[in-house]
Structure formats: C-alpha cells, structure tokens
C-alpha cells in the first residue's frame, strides 16, 4: 500500500496560448513553412510535468470551439477577444494528437470552458479526498484552491496553495469569485463595478464578507475607511445587478456532465510509435532522436518479456482440507513465493489479515484469516493457520521468495514467527540488476519486466482518508489481489534471477550483501532506539521561544510585522522596502527569496540571516522535537525507523518514519536532538564512524602515489593536501588553507567545477582554477582516474563500485550539456559513494554475526546513519567490545589504504559521536 500520487489536471487552453506567445520570437517552422513553435513548447511543458510527477494520473482539458453558456447570460462575454491567430490555429490539431499519443485523456466539452471541466473534476477528487494539482496560468482557477487542490504554474515555477491565494490576492479562495465580480476581468470582458480596484475589493471583502453580505449591510461600509468608502454604498446599489451578473460569469461550474470520472484517469501510457511519427511530421529532431532510443528500448524489452501463463488459477482457501493440500504442496516445493496482507503499514503493530502462496506461474492461493466481515467457519482461524505454517516458515532449509520480505519478516514476528530461508527478494533482485531502471515496487516491476498491469491497492481499497484497510475489503476483491501478489512475485523472480546470474558480480553482490542484510536491518528496526521525550519537549519549548524572538527581531528590522513564511510579503520587505540587491529572479520576474539567495544576502544583511535561522529551527521543531515523542511505540518505549535498501541509486541505505539521516550534526540544535537518543539503564551508546572513507576510496581507485602515501602515514589528509597545493610545509598550513583544501578534496569527489569551488570558498574563479590545477599537478593519478571513469561511463553506459554494484547513466551521451555534465559528475562520485555504501553493509553483516555469538543483551546494533553505526552496549562490556567493533569494521574491505574507524562512548548519541 502506497501513498497515491496527486491527480494532475492540465489547463490545455492556458498552455496553448502561453506556448504560442512565448515561442513567437523563435518562429519555428518545418521545412515547408508550417508553424511548430507552440506545439514544440507545449510538448516540452507536458514532458517536463510528466517527468516531475511520473506516478500521477494526468488529464488535459481544452476549451471547445464556439460560444459557452456564459454568452447566453452576457452577449459581450469575451466579445473583445481577437480571433485565434492563423499560426496557432494550424497547430491545434497536432497538439491534440500529441496529447493523445502521450497517453493522456483529452477533454473538450461543448458549451462549457476548460475551467468548468477542471472545476468539476477537482470537486470530484476533493470529495474522494484525492490531492489534486491544477496546472494553469489562469488566475480564475484560484477559486478552486482548497485543502486538496493546489495550482501549479510550470512556466513560472510557482505553486499556489490556500495561503498562496491569500498572499497573491489578499482574500482566501472562497472570496475570489466576489473579488473578480467587484473588479471585473478585462481578459474575459466581465464588467464588474466601475472604479473598484484590488485595494478596494480586498478592503470590502475582508471587512464585510461576500458581496451578498455587503449588499445586506451597506450602512456599515463607510466605517471601513478605504478611499471612497463614504460614497461607496450608493454606487454599489446602482451596480448591484451587474456585480451579481459578473459573479455568475466568474464562477467556475463544478457540475458539468463528463464522459469520464476520476477513476478513469490513470498514469500516462504513451504510444511511442505514434509520438515518433508525430515528431517526425513536425520535424522535432531532438525529440525524435531521444524517442528513438525509448522506442528501441521498449521494443527490445517487450521482445524479452516472458510469456504470460495461458490461464490463471487463483484459489481462496476456506477449509482445513484445502489448506492441508496447499501446505503439503508448499512443503514439497523447491521454492515458493510468500506474501502477507496486513491491517496496516507500521511493522511493529500490524497484524496479519491473510497469507498467499505461489509455487508455479499462474497458480496461487490466498488464505483469509482476519477479515472483519467473516467469522468461523467462513474463514480459518488465524492462530491455527499460522501455527501450521510456523515450522515451514522458520525452516532455513525451505527456500522462500518474496517482494520486500523485510516487512513480512517483521510482521510475522508480531505473531511469534521468525522467518528464515529467505532465498530471494524480487525488490532487491531488481535493485541490484539496475537501481535506476524503475521504481522497485511490485506494480512497476510487473509492468517493466512482465508487461503485466497488476491490480493496485487503490483499486480495491480506495484513496485518501476513506481508504480501507485490508481487513475491511470484500473477499471477492481481496483474494484475487492477494493471490496475484504471490503469483507476480514468483514470475518476477523467474525473470530477474537469470539476468542476475548472467552477471556474476551482480549475483554475488545480491547473495552475499543485499539478501542477508534483510535480517540485519529487520532486527535493527525491531530493536529501535530509546529517546528522552522530556528532553525533546524542553527543546521544543526553547525552540518556540527562539522562533518568537527571531520573528520579533525580523519585524523590528523590517519596520513592520509580516508573515515570515509568505514569499510575497518577504519579497516586498527585502526588495521594495529595504532595497536589498536583487541577486536572482523567479521565472515570473519577481525577486527571488529562495534559500540560496538568502544565504548570499545573509553575508551582508542581518534580516536574511535571521530568516535562514528561523527556517532552520522551524524545520527542526516540526520534524524532530515535536514529532519524535509522538512516534514512540507504546509497547517498547522506543522509536522504530524503517530502513530502505532499494531507494538510492548508489546503494546507500535511507530511512523514514523518522528519517535518521537528516538529523543535523554541525549545529548546536541538531546535536541537542542527538542528545535525546539515550541508552537503556545499565548501557552506554557506542558510535563507530568511518573516517574520510570516500577520500580513502578515491586514493584506492585512483592509485595516486601522493594520496596513498599520505593515508599510509596517517597524515591529516586535508592538511597534507593544503601543503602540497599551497607549496608549504604541513606545519605552516593555516586553518583557512586547510579549509580550502578540504573543499577541494570533497569537491572533486562530487565533480565540482572551478566555478563551484570559487562560489563555495568565496574566491575568484581564476584562483579556484589555480587551486585545482595545482591539486591535479600534485595528484595526477586522481585526474587520470576521473578521465578514465568518464570514458568508461560513456563506453559502457554505467560505472561500478569496488564490489561490482552498477550505476547506469542514461544521460551520459545526452545532447543537452547540463544533463550530460550531471551524468559525468555522477560517474565520478558513484564508485566512491557506492563503494562506501557496500563497505558499511559488509561491516554490518560481519558485526551482526559477531553479535549473534555474544551473550544475549550484551550488545545491540541500533542505527546506521551515513558512514556511522550506533550500538547499545552493557556498561561493563564496553572496553571488551570496542576493539572488536573497530577490527571488524576495519576489515570490511581490503583497500590500498587503511580504513580508519573512530569510536566514541557516551550517555547519549551526541556524546558518543
């Protein structure tokens, strides 16, 4: 079960006109003179949107030809608009064809406008608690914004939620119609009330409510004090009829009869051949070339897809006799697929609702155990079934395959079953085969590797707050879904494993590292980390006080109160009132208040510095000090994160609920959060951290003599680098020189350019280039390694870690220089970051084996964060454990330089680090 991606409704008419006028200057045409600029730009706008939201269902809506019902209400509605330019008219049909070929529903409804169709779909989505993005540049759409509806303007890079509407217009979404009715709308020829501008409309609506409230209380208008308020009542009475008409004209209909509903809008399924033909006709050469590769890849992948079973045999097991038959088959099978269905996703609390199995492709069974509406004898007793399965599931000699079996392992443990015999995991098979080819959930894997569209959880459970849990789903829907999970898992394994076997290094990485790590991570998750919620509560109060203090200081510096979270108000204060220099503008042309701009401004101005501190502390408070105490498990009294093996491209682990990787360590406030992570009574926390591991890997991979010598001698590598680059002795290196050398060392790992280094150090680009040239002159092996890696990446399409993990780089030959350069930087960094990830995983496996041999409770592995492992060790065993931790971590890889492990001990995580 996953959180659904937002529904996206594209205002095609808005896209169309904006693309046309934005492309006028380029005057793009085919060889025979047909205009193509609008079609090209709109195609790119849609492609960008789909790339940004790859999992979202999307529909595109256009205005219909001819007049709408509003012309019947007001003959002059849009009467002043000129006819569509001929060059644009010629591109409408190709644009419609491209939209359809992209696999997007195209909606054009007679006698209404695109706004009305979008409004109707947005209302339907809101009623189903589905989050919706409306992609448009039309201000009228602001009236549709709600808790579940947000506007996105892709050309300006802006999103507008409820607060954004208030910031932009001065009134909330529910008063936008009245705002437009009072002001009128020249673009649509809506008359409004003469003489009313934005200030008057905002003052009136903010003070009185909607126009009907104004009409009912005209005697109170004069007291509002806006310009003209004393004579406003008489003018309002005079124009009330036209104001009400204007309101009707400005109101977006939300009850249009449509040929499809929300459920009919799915994730785009493009017709690549049709797109290729259209791009060829329109002479979109770059898109043809790009799509040609996609068409070839899809054709190749389809040619390789395994044949689906001739027929499916999915059984629902409701009797002990049928279950006994299946149990015997499972016991005799050389391998079987196994899956659990649960009543939730919290692995510490979830209970099993049913289990499913598959032994042969196309044959699977589901055993319902705890559906709410079924009772004995309609479903088998859960405890009895799990008791029958326990010997099989706990037998390490009986191989099992699953999809994300770490979750199933944890849930089974809630029922007293320790899952053993995990032979394969399709999520990890896919991840090791190609981490970037697809997302590694079952639905996407089935689509990519089997050409099969699975039954999605949302299809049977619904979406949003009304989504059912599995125990509430009717058996007629639940059973095929669950049986399919087991069947698809088996079929995915039968497809993926031969591909891995054909790549011995990848197969070895899977079997020796990723697969056994499932158990290690599951045990760490269940152990959890103990936190001091009282200390976090005190820190929350202190942060709240500091945030209030910062807000008051910001108001004093600004000379007036303002909303620190409002980009509009902030821009007015910084640039209009205080006159700070404009360093960067938004796509709309407004001065930017983005974080990187504030960082630069903060070097010379106090207010931006306060704003950055406020943002940082507010995030810490909401994400950690407020939230972590609420996440403590009532039964264990501990915090239980979830580790993810198949998310990052480089092999690094990530975590969520909470994300332990993002707790700051360089700020006092971040360190205080770490102080709240404490050991159990009688224990100490031990933190073991690889020192400069990626630089050591760089030395090993590059074989550079200077770096190898420096590490072998145990030198401070940054001081040694500074001495080499600056041409001084190590003793003469200043702190600034060491800082610059550190930036060079780590910058090169990430492929930083001289421009980037200059910006980071605040020095001229020529000086940064001199530093880099000096570095490569002293460490020529590094430059050779970087050039060699770029070349290998271009030739192979991927790079490898020391242990054979691959990172594929599809953009390494891209014509777009930005994409190609980014791929080159990734090519240089991935072998180091990926090797570091492999090393700490290998260390975790070795340490887990050693811990398993110790007396129970002597030492527990609690957390993995970047290059650090955190343990809970009995106080009287710390001295005995530290040497073994250091030794085992140091032996996790055999490099040409020593792996240095720093270890700390303390009564909290901060002390131990």
Secondary structure, 3 states (H helix, E strand, C coil): CCCCCCEEEEEHHHHHHHHHHHCCCCCCECCCCCECHHHHHHHHHHHHHHHHCCCCEEEEECCCCCCCHHHHHCCCCCCCCCCCCHHHHHHHHHHHHHHHHCCCEEECCCCCCHHHHHHHHHHHHHHCCCCEEEECCCHHHHHHCCCCEEEEECCCCEEECHHHHHHHHCCCHHHHHHHHHHHCECCCCECCCCCCCHHHHHHHHHHHCCHHHHHHCHHHHHHHCCCCHHHHHHHHHHHHHHHHHHHHHHCCCCCCCCCCCHHHCCECCCCHHHHHHHHHHHCCHHHHHHHHHHHHHHHHHHHHCCCCCCCCEEEECCCHHHHHHHHHHHHHCCCEEEEEEECCCCCCCCCEEEEEEEEECCEEEEEECCCCCCCCCCCCCHHHHHHHHHHHHHCCCCCEEECCHHHHHHHHHHCCCCCCCEEEEHHHHHHHHCCCCCCCCHHHHHHHHHCCCCCCHHHHHCCHHHCCCHHHCCHHHHHHHHHHHHHHHHHHHHHHHHHHHCCHHHHHHHHHHHHHHHHHHHHHHHHCECECHHHHHHHHHHHHHHHHHHHHHHHHHHCCCCCCCCHHHHHHHHHHHCCCCCCCECCCCCECCCHHHHHHHCCCCHHHHHHHHHHHHHHHHHHHHCCHHHHCCCCCCCECCEEECCCCCCCCCEEECCCHHHCCCCCHHHHHHHHCECCCCCEEEEEEEECCHHHHHHHHHHCCHHHHHHHHCCCCHHHHHHHHHHCCCHHHCCHHHHHHHHHHHHHHHCCCCHHHHHHHHCCCHHHHHHHHHHHHHHCHHHHHHHHHHHHHHHHHCEEECCCCCEEECCCCCCCCHHHHHHHHHHHHHHHHHHHHHHHHHHHHHHHHHHHHCCCCCCEEEEEEECCEEEEEEEHHHHHHHHHHHHHHHHCCCCCCCCCCEEEEEECCHHHHC
